Amino acid sequence: MTRCTDGSFRPRFVPNFKGTMNNSRRWKSIAIAIMVISSLAATSQTAKTLVNVDRAGVALHGYSATSYNGEDSPGKGNPQYRSVYHGAIYLFENVAEKEKFERNPEHWTPLFGGFCVYGVSQGRLDDVNPARYIRYSMDRELYPEGKLLLFQDSNAFAQFSNDWDGNLKKAMTNWSALVASRGQ
């Protein structure tokens, strides 16, 4: 996959698969289909966003997105060090954290807009306790440290953990519908 200037990803085309694609017409058809699907996905991803923010528009209850590294407890951000991404304000403990976030905000923002992942798996947009989190890696190459998953409380984490794969699939399916109906 190749990152485009708009932040979306498009497939990187490899012209030779040694005998698997001898027919250039067939190759062109597949390439066009992949491009159409990719552009539709990119359009739907950028059309609406949905982020868990407070009344002032601050995400993660003011905690620094880059402080969720699994080593220490997440730290509260300072309003002096702020960045806006997808309409939400992210606060950071220092300028180095802010710069780290701005180099690759998609890496540091939580999955499911910062809403409770278990709630999303149930079709709800539940608030979170910023200290209840894990980092989960679906793609180690793209996100070596994992993506941030937040939970409302330890009960939500326990319920989610009962069927990790099933709940994650439900959350991904429900997230699309929630963004379509509640996103801006």
DAPEPE-V635290 format. One record per helix or strand. SS is the DSSP state (hx for helix, st for strand). FROM is the first residue (numbers start at 1). TO is the last residue. Records with the same first field share a line. If there is no record, write none. Layout:
# DAPEPE-V635290
SS: FROM-TO ; FROM-TO
This chain:
# DAPEPE-V635290
st: 2-3 ; 9-10 ; 53-53 ; 58-59 ; 63-63 ; 76-76 ; 78-85 ; 88-92 ; 133-136 ; 147-150
hx: 24-47 ; 60-62 ; 65-67 ; 95-103 ; 105-108 ; 111-114 ; 117-121 ; 154-162 ; 164-182
